Amino acid sequence: MWTGCLFGFSGMKPACHVLILRKNPSILRSPLRDDFCDNCNCVYKIRVLGYRDNNILHSNQTTFCSSGSTWGQSRFFTTKLKEKKNKFHHIIANIVSDRRNHSNFVDSHVNETSFEKIYLQGGFDVKPLVTERIHEDLDLPSKGEKESEVKQAYDANELREGKVNKSTLKINETSVEEVAWKLLRGAVVNYCGNPVGTVAAADPSDNQPLNYDQVFIRDFVPSALAFLLHGEAEIVKNFLLHTLQLQSWEKTVDCYNPGQGLMPASFKIKSVPLDGKDGEFEDILDPDFGESAIGRVAPVDSGLWWIILLRTYGKVTGDYSLQERVDVQTGVKMILKLCLTDGFDMFPTLLVADGSCMIDRRMGIHGHPLEIQALFYSALRCAHEILTINDSTKNLVIAINSRLSALSFHIREYYWVDMKKVNEIYRYKTEEYSSEAVNKFNIYPDQIPEWLVDWIPESGGYFIGNLQPAHMDFRFFTLGNLWSIVSSLSTAEQSEEILSLIEDKWDDLIGHMPLKICFPSLEHDEWQIITGGDPKNTPWSYHNGGSWPTLLWQFTLACIKMGRLELAGKAISLCEKRLAVDNWPEYYDTRFGRFVGKQARLHQTWTIAGYLTSKMLLNQPQLARMLCWDEDYELLQNCICGLRGGRGKCSRSRHSSTSR
């Protein structure tokens, strides 16, 4: 029989949902800091799935118990709590020192070594309650050591002390930037008096906003960077914590429950009437995990962006206590569990459905799209930095290192194309049955599209959009290529060649408005077959070759990293001429991006934030180092190719020998 306990405590935000399911009652021990709102008088709505032991609470904690054979079902208890500062009883899950006791295992193997599953045993897999305690016995870098490292490498101290933020960044602030800041602040969403994100678009003329009035995880990233670089970190911290709480919500789509580590695509603030209280309402966070999205596709990139933003928050602010919290650590591991669990795949790339990232409609990117792989690689590198090392995580870290090594080799070797590689594919032999086959994926030379033959320059190259058995998607996908540069998924030489190709094909990829989301567009029968005749993704529109100004900040970041500031400045100048005049549209249409998109929302927040972030980075290029990754030479030493006697063929080996 299951026994459940409901308790109120000030460590939770109003309308938060707490999932508790444990075997060992010893996890509740220490007092909990109140990191949430202090001045709101709201209803606390707590979802409890149950406890296996009802002797877990201290004598001074009031409990509301319920038991029954069906306690595995979700129950709601709502109570109005009287606000008395520092008078609530606190409960904590302090499980760092004995986390192994509360975990079972993932049936996943890396070189015959399994790593521990993050979920906790029971009818539902859930994460521990909020905590900021770290076990004192662990041999971890101190916060001071980390801040010193950041100061030396990234000049983040100047940002935290206000020497770089508002005063310095405002020196060259134009009237366009002033308008942009006003619009960005106008898009902020508040929850119980605290900022928690920005809506996707705040178009005053839009009578049917659909889901553009929600806070999207991927859309908020450029907004978060703009606020962080401007010295305003509160909204980013609140966003990270609230979306983390949403991660544990029970999700159901047609009687099926997706994985517990899934992050929502978006959320919105809903006011709902209080039971038995006429005329009284409460605010709750209402997440969308894809069950309401067009096509019902899970947002794979949401969790990856969340981890990337978590790492960025620490780098910029120097506040590493957030990522050291046990609930945050567990949230990271839950996301990794979804990504690293073994399947039927033969490749280290992440297998996803069509429409599971920024391109969220049918565009033929199902399989192993470059955008997801680049974000996956970045998230793994972030997790490697963030995770607290102890007995319960050491095998997970080994799994991360192994996947990073295999993934970078796979992308660099098999996704890369330039003139030489295209000519090699043109001469491929097919139907090779051998472990030493040159044409490992059985790619037919006739797959080389006609446009590529004349388009690929003599110098320069790029990563293709997708790779599967007998299939190469030769389209140029901008986000994936730019993020490969930012994360060092590409070698230094490949990064230079990607920017060289963009410069050489400026009219095609930049045109009148940066930047094409992909090139070229799908047309005629190809458009009909691949998109299903999608009227929103017609040729050179929306995701089918449309121009998206929000990609400007990623282009700026990549250019700064590679020392090509003039390219970034040129692209920003193009945006400044039109964005404000056109009311900050979501995207532009036509081959060269001359028209505002036919269904584009105006006052699109990530268009505004992308521009502001780009301007701040261009004015203070040293800030870009906090957002980028250098090559990790430890991965070079652990390259999987070296175990197979093929080290001489590894791109990382060649890069390492020329870079040191």
Phi, psi and omega per residue, in radians:
M1 nan 2.442 -3.142
W2 -1.616 2.457 3.044
T3 -2.144 2.303 -3.087
G4 -2.076 2.643 3.134
C5 -2.288 2.355 3.042
L6 -1.979 2.349 3.135
F7 -2.524 2.617 3.115
G8 -1.759 2.459 3.092
F9 -2.719 2.691 -2.984
S10 -1.413 -0.022 3.119
G11 -1.382 -0.054 -3.128
M12 -1.916 2.540 3.083
K13 -1.339 2.687 3.063
P14 -0.973 2.465 3.096
A15 1.145 0.400 3.048
C16 -1.458 2.725 -3.130
H17 -2.037 2.144 -3.058
V18 -1.853 2.209 3.099
L19 -1.855 2.100 -3.061
I20 -2.275 2.191 3.132
L21 -2.751 1.848 -3.036
R22 -2.463 2.660 2.991
K23 -1.553 -0.755 -3.003
N24 -1.709 2.047 -3.095
P25 -1.258 -0.152 -3.072
S26 -1.244 -0.074 -3.098
I27 -1.275 -0.288 -3.127
L28 -1.741 1.904 -2.991
R29 -2.383 -0.905 -2.817
S30 -1.959 2.824 3.110
P31 -1.173 2.700 -3.048
L32 -2.075 2.320 3.061
R33 -1.200 2.592 3.066
D34 -1.669 1.735 -3.112
D35 -1.683 0.128 -3.041
F36 -1.915 -2.844 -2.974
C37 -1.199 2.454 -3.130
D38 -1.812 -0.236 -2.967
N39 -2.183 0.484 3.129
C40 -1.955 2.506 3.128
N41 -1.984 1.439 -2.999
C42 -2.173 2.949 3.094
V43 -1.456 2.323 3.089
Y44 -1.629 2.060 -3.104
K45 -1.980 2.036 -2.966
I46 -2.115 2.182 3.084
R47 -1.694 2.217 -3.089
V48 -2.190 2.266 3.096
L49 -1.649 -0.298 3.040
G50 2.237 2.889 3.056
Y51 -2.254 2.558 3.075
R52 -1.482 -0.158 -3.125
D53 -2.464 2.208 -3.090
N54 -1.690 0.218 3.119
N55 -1.773 0.650 -3.001
I56 -1.757 -0.269 -3.002
L57 -1.664 2.552 3.065
H58 -1.210 2.850 -3.044
S59 -1.118 -0.385 -3.097
N60 -1.658 0.260 -3.141
Q61 -1.942 2.183 -3.119
T62 -1.419 2.328 -3.098
T63 -2.103 2.679 3.011
F64 -2.163 1.870 -2.957
C65 -1.792 2.573 3.047
S66 -2.564 2.462 -3.115
S67 -2.450 2.806 3.136
G68 2.839 2.841 -3.084
S69 -1.218 -0.289 -3.137
T70 -1.815 0.409 -3.084
W71 -1.155 -0.221 3.069
G72 -1.128 -0.280 3.098
Q73 -1.350 2.700 3.142
S74 -1.256 2.345 3.080
R75 -2.114 2.618 3.085
F76 -2.049 2.345 2.966
F77 -2.208 2.291 3.114
T78 -2.154 2.259 3.129
T79 -2.483 2.468 3.100
K80 -1.531 2.060 -3.063
L81 -1.686 2.352 3.070
K82 -1.287 2.330 -3.088
E83 -1.443 2.045 3.007
K84 -2.427 1.953 -3.053
K85 -0.992 2.317 3.051
N86 1.035 0.357 3.141
K87 -1.903 -0.051 3.133
F88 -1.373 2.683 3.051
H89 -1.495 2.460 -3.046
H90 -1.910 2.573 3.101
I91 -2.325 2.516 -3.047
I92 -2.412 2.671 2.977
A93 -1.932 1.718 -3.119
N94 -1.775 1.629 -2.970
I95 -2.137 0.210 -3.062
V96 -1.076 -0.777 -3.021
S97 -1.280 -0.401 -3.120
D98 -2.319 0.681 -3.106
R99 -1.063 -0.516 -3.134
R100 -1.059 -0.554 -3.127
N101 -1.192 -0.312 -3.061
H102 -1.952 0.315 -3.104
S103 -2.238 2.664 2.887
N104 -1.993 -2.859 -2.925
F105 -2.073 2.596 2.990
V106 -1.513 2.380 3.080
D107 -1.411 1.163 -3.090
S108 -2.277 2.486 -3.043
H109 -2.300 2.382 3.027
V110 -2.177 1.923 -3.043
N111 0.922 0.794 3.118
E112 1.163 0.302 3.109
T113 -2.070 2.050 -3.126
S114 -1.415 2.625 3.048
F115 -2.035 2.728 -2.927
E116 -1.312 2.458 3.061
K117 -1.286 2.517 -3.045
I118 -1.440 -0.443 -3.023
Y119 -1.251 2.736 -3.138
L120 -1.715 2.633 -3.042
Q121 -1.209 2.612 3.077
G122 2.427 -3.118 -3.115
G123 -1.095 -0.515 3.081
F124 -2.229 2.550 3.087
D125 -1.596 2.106 -3.041
V126 -2.416 2.973 -3.111
K127 -1.898 2.839 -3.111
P128 -1.272 2.960 3.106
L129 -1.240 2.936 -3.086
V130 -1.099 2.412 3.072
T131 -2.712 2.765 3.053
E132 -2.195 0.183 -3.105
R133 -1.487 2.424 3.028
I134 -2.134 2.354 -3.076
H135 -1.030 2.353 -3.011
E136 -1.253 -0.378 -3.058
D137 -1.406 -0.234 -3.062
L138 -1.265 2.431 -3.136
D139 -1.536 1.415 -3.063
L140 -2.008 2.665 3.042
P141 -1.077 2.398 3.127
S142 -1.317 2.804 3.114
K143 -1.050 -0.664 3.133
G144 -1.094 -0.713 3.119
E145 -1.106 -0.718 -3.132
K146 -1.148 -0.754 -3.138
E147 -1.101 -0.628 3.109
S148 -1.121 -0.716 3.137
E149 -1.105 -0.762 -3.139
V150 -1.105 -0.727 -3.113
K151 -1.067 -0.761 -3.092
Q152 -1.206 -0.670 -3.022
A153 -1.544 -0.562 -2.915
Y154 -2.191 -0.033 -3.083
D155 1.019 0.513 -3.113
A156 -1.219 -0.404 3.133
N157 -1.043 -0.697 3.129
E158 -1.074 -0.664 -3.141
L159 -1.168 -0.768 -3.110
R160 -1.159 -0.570 -3.107
E161 -1.492 -0.027 3.092
G162 1.526 0.167 -3.119
K163 -1.426 -0.323 -3.105
V164 -1.950 -0.433 -2.975
N165 -1.291 -2.016 -2.884
K166 -1.005 -0.739 -3.060
S167 -1.186 -0.837 -3.081
T168 -1.310 -0.762 -3.074
L169 -1.224 -0.324 -3.094
K170 -1.568 -0.058 -3.102
I171 -1.029 -0.812 -3.086
N172 -1.813 0.371 -3.093
E173 -1.203 2.190 -3.102
T174 -1.605 3.017 3.099
S175 -1.115 -0.568 3.094
V176 -1.112 -0.729 3.127
E177 -1.160 -0.671 3.117
E178 -1.069 -0.747 3.093
V179 -1.123 -0.729 -3.120
A180 -1.089 -0.745 3.118
W181 -1.106 -0.690 3.119
K182 -1.087 -0.752 3.129
L183 -1.187 -0.688 -3.140
L184 -1.114 -0.768 3.124
R185 -1.167 -0.539 3.099
G186 -1.223 -0.298 3.140
A187 -1.593 -0.032 -3.084
V188 -1.190 2.405 3.094
V189 -1.835 2.309 3.131
N190 -1.928 2.488 3.111
Y191 -2.268 2.004 -3.078
C192 0.952 0.698 3.049
G193 1.503 0.019 -3.123
N194 -2.119 2.455 3.118
P195 -1.233 2.336 -3.097
V196 -2.238 0.007 3.138
G197 2.824 -2.981 3.094
T198 -2.300 2.483 3.114
V199 -1.190 2.750 -3.111
A200 -1.122 -0.680 3.123
A201 -2.682 2.534 3.121
A202 -2.170 0.960 -3.113
D203 -1.318 1.945 -3.086
P204 -1.152 -0.348 -3.118
S205 -1.632 0.025 -3.065
D206 -1.566 1.910 3.137
N207 -1.501 -0.240 3.112
Q208 -2.265 1.422 -3.053
P209 -1.243 -0.189 -3.066
L210 0.918 -2.078 3.110
N211 -1.838 0.270 3.113
Y212 -1.314 -0.132 3.066
D213 -1.618 0.216 3.140
Q214 -1.809 2.885 3.081
V215 -1.674 1.955 3.124
F216 -1.654 2.452 3.140
I217 -1.105 -0.869 -3.093
R218 -1.160 -0.648 -3.126
D219 -1.199 -0.537 -3.074
F220 -1.324 -0.310 -3.065
V221 -0.983 -0.911 3.100
P222 -1.105 -0.566 3.059
S223 -1.114 -0.761 3.132
A224 -1.058 -0.737 3.141
L225 -1.142 -0.709 3.119
A226 -1.063 -0.794 3.140
F227 -1.167 -0.739 -3.137
L228 -1.091 -0.808 -3.123
L229 -1.216 -0.301 3.093
H230 -1.643 0.098 3.105
G231 1.406 0.345 -3.123
E232 -2.050 1.643 -2.982
A233 -1.734 -0.263 -3.018
E234 -1.021 -0.801 -3.092
I235 -1.090 -0.599 -3.125
V236 -1.241 -0.753 3.107
K237 -1.085 -0.796 3.113
N238 -1.050 -0.739 3.131
F239 -1.057 -0.818 -3.122
L240 -1.069 -0.735 -3.095
L241 -1.252 -0.708 -3.103
H242 -1.257 -0.708 3.082
T243 -1.173 -0.534 3.064
L244 -1.089 -0.730 3.121
Q245 -1.131 -0.619 3.133
L246 -1.193 -0.397 -3.110
Q247 -1.005 -0.586 -3.044
S248 -1.556 0.036 3.132
W249 -1.134 2.573 3.042
E250 -1.261 2.278 -3.079
K251 -2.117 2.280 -3.109
T252 -2.343 2.231 3.045
V253 -2.237 1.903 -3.125
D254 0.902 0.928 3.068
C255 1.213 0.189 3.124
Y256 -2.036 2.397 -3.128
N257 -1.842 1.988 3.055
P258 -1.135 3.019 -3.093
G259 -1.050 2.570 -3.080
Q260 -1.183 -0.406 -3.110
G261 -1.400 -0.059 -3.073
L262 -1.143 2.285 3.029
M263 -1.577 2.576 3.140
P264 -1.209 2.708 3.015
A265 -1.247 -0.652 -3.077
S266 -2.787 3.007 3.000
F267 -2.637 2.817 3.063
K268 -2.454 2.830 3.111
I269 -1.599 2.150 3.124
K270 -2.040 2.420 3.022
S271 -1.752 2.130 -3.105
V272 -2.140 2.549 -3.123
P273 -1.199 2.538 3.090
L274 -1.393 2.382 3.117
D275 -1.095 2.200 3.085
G276 1.313 0.127 -3.132
K277 -2.156 1.617 -3.113
D278 -1.105 2.251 3.081
G279 1.408 0.001 3.123
E280 -1.847 2.465 -3.092
F281 -2.278 2.794 3.033
E282 -2.276 2.616 3.075
D283 -1.620 2.333 3.053
I284 -2.296 2.752 3.041
L285 -1.566 2.190 -3.098
D286 -1.991 1.765 -3.073
P287 -1.513 2.743 3.030
D288 -2.141 1.987 -3.127
F289 -1.681 0.221 -3.101
G290 1.959 -0.168 -3.108
E291 -1.243 -0.308 3.089
S292 -1.921 -0.117 -3.063
A293 -1.243 2.747 3.072
I294 -1.129 2.105 -3.121
G295 1.579 -0.184 3.096
R296 0.983 0.821 -3.120
V297 -1.774 2.326 3.110
A298 -1.188 2.403 -3.129
P299 -1.407 1.513 -3.093
V300 -1.064 -0.633 -3.043
D301 -1.308 -0.280 -3.083
S302 -1.045 -0.848 3.137
G303 -1.133 -0.606 3.142
L304 -1.199 -0.763 3.098
W305 -1.122 -0.629 -3.130
W306 -1.086 -0.769 3.118
I307 -1.136 -0.734 3.129
I308 -1.074 -0.755 3.139
L309 -1.176 -0.630 3.099
L310 -1.057 -0.785 3.112
R311 -1.137 -0.706 3.141
T312 -1.109 -0.706 3.116
Y313 -1.001 -0.778 3.129
G314 -1.155 -0.712 -3.118
K315 -1.126 -0.745 -3.048
V316 -1.350 -0.758 -3.045
T317 -1.572 -0.399 -3.023
G318 1.375 0.052 3.127
D319 -1.564 1.585 -3.140
Y320 -1.565 -0.073 3.138
S321 -1.141 -0.508 3.140
L322 -1.101 -0.864 -3.101
Q323 -1.316 -0.208 3.104
E324 -1.532 -0.185 3.115
R325 -1.075 2.521 -3.083
V326 -1.134 -0.667 3.131
D327 -1.159 -0.631 3.108
V328 -1.223 -0.765 3.082
Q329 -0.997 -0.764 -3.128
T330 -1.172 -0.660 3.092
G331 -1.065 -0.723 3.093
V332 -1.070 -0.773 -3.102
K333 -1.197 -0.557 3.079
M334 -1.140 -0.696 3.077
I335 -1.118 -0.772 -3.138
L336 -1.097 -0.613 3.123
K337 -1.012 -0.760 3.119
L338 -1.100 -0.641 -3.046
C339 -1.425 -0.547 -2.979
L340 -1.795 -0.085 3.119
T341 -1.104 2.363 -3.109
D342 -1.144 2.542 3.057
G343 -2.378 -2.639 -3.139
F344 -1.624 0.075 -3.048
D345 -1.267 2.575 3.061
M346 -1.722 -0.073 -3.026
F347 -2.091 2.736 3.132
P348 -1.370 -0.131 3.130
T349 -1.263 2.756 -3.085
L350 -1.554 2.188 -3.123
L351 -1.528 2.166 -3.093
V352 -2.391 2.886 3.075
A353 -1.452 2.911 3.064
D354 -1.129 2.493 3.059
G355 1.346 0.451 -3.046
S356 -1.764 0.278 -3.125
C357 -2.521 -2.601 3.138
M358 -0.997 -0.711 3.014
I359 -1.408 1.621 -2.972
D360 -1.799 0.370 3.026
R361 -2.232 2.948 -3.086
R362 -1.118 1.950 -3.130
M363 -2.429 0.298 3.091
G364 1.260 0.537 -3.140
I365 -1.871 0.201 3.095
H366 -1.106 2.658 -3.104
G367 1.971 -1.959 -3.079
H368 -2.251 1.139 -3.072
P369 -1.143 2.535 -3.080
L370 -1.040 -0.721 -3.099
E371 -0.979 -0.810 3.133
I372 -1.132 -0.689 -3.109
Q373 -1.162 -0.695 3.133
A374 -1.156 -0.744 3.107
L375 -1.197 -0.670 3.093
F376 -1.051 -0.802 3.120
Y377 -1.066 -0.770 3.129
S378 -1.097 -0.777 -3.126
A379 -1.104 -0.661 3.092
L380 -1.127 -0.715 3.112
R381 -1.167 -0.672 3.071
C382 -1.102 -0.804 -3.128
A383 -1.070 -0.634 3.100
H384 -1.064 -0.616 3.103
E385 -1.360 -0.622 -2.967
I386 -1.448 -0.705 -2.967
L387 -1.071 2.353 3.017
T388 -1.287 2.247 -3.081
I389 -1.547 2.093 3.013
N390 -2.691 -3.015 -3.060
D391 -1.063 -0.552 -3.067
S392 -1.436 -0.225 -3.094
T393 -2.037 -0.155 -3.014
K394 -1.093 -0.654 3.121
N395 -1.258 -0.539 3.057
L396 -1.149 -0.710 3.108
V397 -1.116 -0.675 3.073
I398 -1.061 -0.742 3.128
A399 -1.118 -0.692 3.105
I400 -1.085 -0.826 -3.131
N401 -1.058 -0.748 -3.135
S402 -1.123 -0.718 -3.118
R403 -1.216 -0.687 3.101
L404 -1.034 -0.783 -3.118
S405 -1.100 -0.845 -3.113
A406 -1.170 -0.689 -3.098
L407 -1.167 -0.772 -3.126
S408 -1.148 -0.688 3.088
F409 -1.084 -0.790 -3.079
H410 -1.074 -0.826 -3.108
I411 -1.168 -0.792 -3.080
R412 -1.152 -0.596 -3.079
E413 -1.503 -0.718 -2.935
Y414 -1.862 -0.359 3.118
Y415 -1.621 -0.276 -3.041
W416 -1.371 2.330 3.026
V417 -2.358 2.448 2.951
D418 -2.521 -3.014 -3.094
M419 -0.997 -0.751 -3.136
K420 -1.104 -0.754 -3.114
K421 -1.194 -0.701 3.125
V422 -1.093 -0.706 3.098
N423 -1.128 -0.621 3.100
E424 -1.141 -0.763 3.117
I425 -1.118 -0.644 3.131
Y426 -1.027 -0.492 -3.109
R427 -1.822 0.209 -3.122
Y428 -1.034 2.450 2.878
K429 -1.573 2.584 -3.102
T430 -1.973 3.012 3.123
E431 0.997 0.696 3.093
E432 -1.453 2.157 3.101
Y433 -1.937 1.617 -3.094
S434 -3.008 2.564 3.055
S435 -1.223 -0.264 3.135
E436 -1.780 0.295 -3.095
A437 -1.075 2.459 3.070
V438 -1.355 -0.780 3.126
N439 -1.560 1.305 -2.980
K440 -1.113 -0.518 -3.068
F441 -1.810 0.186 3.106
N442 0.937 0.918 3.134
I443 -1.449 2.242 3.120
Y444 -1.485 2.308 -3.126
P445 -0.966 -0.495 -3.138
D446 -1.182 -0.186 3.100
Q447 -1.271 -0.310 3.115
I448 -1.106 2.031 -3.085
P449 -1.260 2.684 -3.108
E450 -1.078 -0.661 -3.093
W451 -1.092 -0.560 -3.067
L452 -1.241 -0.592 -3.076
V453 -1.004 -0.739 -3.130
D454 -1.596 -0.282 -3.019
W455 -1.562 -0.633 -3.055
I456 -1.135 2.196 -3.083
P457 -1.372 2.898 3.109
E458 -1.153 -0.651 3.076
S459 -2.086 2.477 -3.083
G460 1.880 2.771 3.139
G461 -2.877 -3.076 -3.118
Y462 -2.845 2.942 3.030
F463 -1.567 2.301 3.120
I464 -1.189 2.904 -3.032
G465 -1.351 -0.437 -3.043
N466 -2.889 2.646 3.115
L467 -2.532 2.180 3.074
Q468 -2.513 2.965 3.093
P469 -0.950 2.185 3.114
A470 1.098 0.410 -3.138
H471 -2.626 2.200 2.980
M472 -2.199 2.199 3.069
D473 -1.649 1.845 -3.019
F474 -1.438 0.019 3.130
R475 -1.092 2.587 3.070
F476 -1.565 2.016 3.094
F477 -1.833 2.048 -2.952
T478 -1.152 -0.852 -3.061
L479 -1.033 -0.806 -3.117
G480 -1.068 -0.727 3.133
N481 -1.218 -0.732 3.133
L482 -1.148 -0.743 -3.121
W483 -1.247 -0.413 3.021
S484 -1.126 -0.640 3.076
I485 -1.192 -0.847 -3.075
V486 -1.047 -0.717 -3.049
S487 -1.570 -0.059 -3.044
S488 1.106 0.483 2.942
L489 -1.159 -0.600 3.033
S490 -1.547 2.686 3.041
T491 -1.261 2.927 3.115
A492 -1.047 -0.699 3.134
E493 -1.147 -0.757 3.117
Q494 -1.131 -0.682 3.119
S495 -1.057 -0.766 3.107
E496 -1.097 -0.672 -3.109
E497 -1.263 -0.564 3.070
I498 -1.099 -0.825 3.114
L499 -1.169 -0.585 3.079
S500 -1.107 -0.708 3.114
L501 -1.154 -0.738 3.118
I502 -1.067 -0.712 3.114
E503 -1.144 -0.731 -3.115
D504 -1.190 -0.609 -3.121
K505 -1.875 0.685 -3.052
W506 -0.979 -0.782 -3.111
D507 -1.105 -0.620 -3.117
D508 -1.335 -0.711 -2.999
L509 -1.716 -0.393 3.136
I510 -1.980 -0.987 3.114
G511 1.051 -2.347 -3.138
H512 -1.512 -0.215 -3.119
M513 -2.660 2.065 3.077
P514 -1.202 2.568 -0.204
L515 -2.315 2.654 3.085
K516 -1.049 2.305 3.096
I517 -1.235 -0.565 3.018
C518 -2.734 2.789 3.135
F519 -2.549 2.395 -0.122
P520 -1.478 -3.063 3.095
S521 -1.449 2.811 3.015
L522 -1.479 2.314 -3.068
E523 -2.322 2.801 3.008
H524 0.961 -2.288 -3.075
D525 -1.117 -0.600 3.135
E526 -1.097 -0.754 3.077
W527 -1.100 -0.748 -3.113
Q528 -1.107 -0.749 -3.067
I529 -1.326 -0.821 -3.015
I530 -1.328 -0.738 -3.110
T531 -1.625 -0.174 -3.063
G532 1.323 0.338 -3.116
G533 1.337 0.597 -3.108
D534 -1.036 2.024 -3.104
P535 -1.213 -0.309 3.093
K536 -1.503 -0.469 -3.133
N537 -1.816 0.795 3.038
T538 -1.178 2.850 -3.076
P539 -0.933 2.313 3.111
W540 1.116 0.548 3.096
S541 -2.394 2.593 3.059
Y542 0.889 -2.160 -3.106
H543 -1.385 -0.205 -3.100
N544 -1.676 1.126 3.105
G545 1.545 0.254 3.052
G546 -1.279 2.859 3.129
S547 -1.806 2.203 -3.024
W548 -2.062 1.880 -3.121
P549 -1.086 -0.403 -3.128
T550 -1.113 -0.395 3.118
L551 -1.245 -0.106 -3.112
L552 -1.059 -0.693 -3.079
W553 -1.184 -0.580 3.109
Q554 -1.287 -0.626 3.057
F555 -1.129 -0.746 3.110
T556 -1.074 -0.759 3.141
L557 -1.082 -0.783 3.136
A558 -1.134 -0.718 3.141
C559 -1.137 -0.742 3.132
I560 -1.110 -0.747 -3.136
K561 -1.042 -0.664 -3.082
M562 -1.648 0.144 3.090
G563 1.275 0.475 -3.133
R564 -1.980 0.989 -3.088
L565 -1.093 -0.493 -3.106
E566 -1.142 -0.586 3.093
L567 -1.163 -0.768 3.126
A568 -1.095 -0.775 3.138
G569 -1.068 -0.679 3.128
K570 -1.119 -0.739 -3.139
A571 -1.196 -0.713 3.130
I572 -1.102 -0.662 3.120
S573 -1.078 -0.678 3.089
L574 -1.083 -0.735 -3.128
C575 -1.139 -0.730 -3.081
E576 -1.077 -0.506 -3.111
K577 -1.221 -0.442 -2.956
R578 -2.181 -0.569 -2.952
L579 -0.993 -0.891 -3.120
A580 -1.138 -0.708 3.139
V581 -1.092 -0.660 -3.115
D582 -1.552 0.123 3.123
N583 1.135 0.687 2.969
W584 0.931 1.073 -3.097
P585 -1.257 2.822 -3.139
E586 -1.184 -0.756 -3.111
Y587 -2.749 2.920 3.122
Y588 -2.109 2.660 -3.126
D589 -1.904 3.058 3.130
T590 1.411 2.871 -3.030
R591 -0.950 -0.694 -3.076
F592 -1.958 0.284 3.057
G593 1.177 0.745 -3.072
R594 -1.579 -0.481 -3.073
F595 -1.845 2.523 2.955
V596 -1.118 2.393 -3.076
G597 -0.907 2.468 -3.029
K598 -1.128 -0.481 3.074
Q599 -2.096 0.344 -3.078
A600 -1.227 2.324 2.990
R601 -1.304 2.525 3.065
L602 -1.621 2.897 -3.052
H603 0.895 0.743 3.115
Q604 -1.227 2.162 -2.970
T605 -1.141 -0.730 -3.085
W606 -1.341 -0.292 2.942
T607 -1.180 -0.811 3.124
I608 -1.101 -0.871 -3.088
A609 -1.163 -0.630 3.115
G610 -1.104 -0.687 3.097
Y611 -1.156 -0.821 -3.126
L612 -1.090 -0.745 3.118
T613 -1.092 -0.738 3.125
S614 -1.072 -0.754 3.136
K615 -1.111 -0.744 3.131
M616 -1.151 -0.685 3.116
L617 -1.171 -0.689 -3.133
L618 -1.203 -0.623 3.116
N619 -1.286 -0.518 3.138
Q620 -2.296 1.297 -3.037
P621 -1.018 -0.454 -3.111
Q622 -1.136 -0.380 3.125
L623 -1.176 -0.411 -3.092
A624 -1.115 -0.432 -3.102
R625 -1.142 -0.422 3.102
M626 -1.263 -0.323 -3.036
L627 -1.853 -0.064 -3.081
C628 -1.971 2.950 3.057
W629 -2.143 2.469 2.967
D630 -1.579 2.937 3.072
E631 -1.039 2.370 3.098
D632 -1.682 1.828 -3.050
Y633 -1.288 -0.254 3.026
E634 -1.125 -0.594 3.095
L635 -1.127 -0.592 3.130
L636 -1.118 -0.631 -3.120
Q637 -1.275 -0.448 -3.091
N638 -1.833 0.376 -3.090
C639 -1.022 2.304 -3.109
I640 -1.121 -0.425 3.138
C641 -1.120 -0.567 -3.125
G642 -1.129 -0.454 3.136
L643 -1.338 -0.238 -3.069
R644 -1.972 0.173 3.097
G645 1.295 0.241 -3.110
G646 -1.973 0.472 -3.033
R647 -1.048 -0.551 -3.108
G648 -1.124 -0.335 -3.125
K649 -1.618 -0.047 -3.015
C650 -1.448 2.289 -3.123
S651 -1.131 -0.602 -3.132
R652 -1.167 -0.610 3.122
S653 -1.120 -0.727 3.130
R654 -1.154 -0.711 -3.129
H655 -1.133 -0.709 -3.111
S656 -1.103 -0.727 -3.082
S657 -1.204 -0.450 -3.115
T658 -1.658 -0.219 -3.040
S659 -1.715 -0.315 -3.059
R660 -1.621 nan nan
